[in-house]
Amino acid sequence: MNATARKELNRHVKNGADIMKGHADEPELVRDVLADLMHYCTAKGIDFTRELDSAERHYTAEQAGDV
């Protein structure tokens, strides 16, 4: 992974850590965030599963340094 990709990855990790500050049960927090996003998508008519699949592909590309 090149330096630019590593910097971007570190930014994503920091953003995730900032969201989780103060929460003792991080896995539960992740579940709550995902559930909230599911509710949001339902309310807005967004296909959550399709967007989750897209996010997984984007994540894989980021991990590979392709983004």
C-alpha positions in Angstrom: 0.0 0.0 0.0 1.5 3.4 -1.0 1.8 6.3 1.4 -1.3 8.1 0.1 -3.5 5.0 0.4 -2.1 4.4 4.0 -2.9 8.0 4.9 -6.5 7.6 3.6 -6.9 4.3 5.4 -5.7 6.0 8.7 -8.3 8.8 8.1 -11.1 6.2 7.8 -10.0 4.4 10.9 -9.8 7.6 12.9 -13.3 8.6 11.7 -14.6 5.3 12.9 -12.8 5.6 16.3 -14.2 9.1 16.8 -17.7 7.8 16.3 -17.1 5.1 18.9 -15.5 7.3 21.6 -17.1 6.8 25.0 -18.8 3.5 24.1 -17.7 0.5 26.1 -19.3 -2.0 23.9 -18.0 -1.2 20.4 -19.6 -4.2 18.6 -23.0 -3.1 20.0 -22.4 0.4 18.8 -21.6 -0.9 15.3 -24.9 -2.8 15.3 -26.8 0.3 16.5 -25.2 2.5 13.8 -26.1 -0.1 11.1 -29.6 -0.4 12.4 -30.0 3.4 12.3 -28.7 3.5 8.8 -31.2 0.7 7.9 -34.1 2.8 9.3 -32.8 5.9 7.4 -32.7 4.0 4.2 -36.2 2.6 4.7 -37.5 6.1 5.3 -35.7 7.5 2.2 -36.5 4.6 -0.1 -32.8 3.6 -0.4 -31.9 -0.1 -0.9 -29.7 -0.6 2.2 -28.5 -4.1 1.0 -27.4 -2.7 -2.4 -25.6 0.2 -0.7 -24.0 -2.2 1.8 -22.7 -4.4 -1.0 -21.4 -1.3 -2.8 -19.7 -0.2 0.5 -18.0 -3.6 0.8 -16.6 -3.3 -2.7 -15.4 0.2 -2.0 -13.8 -1.0 1.3 -12.0 -3.9 -0.5 -10.7 -1.4 -3.1 -9.5 0.9 -0.4 -7.8 -2.0 1.4 -6.0 -2.9 -1.9 -5.0 0.7 -2.4 -7.0 1.0 -5.6 -8.9 4.1 -4.4 
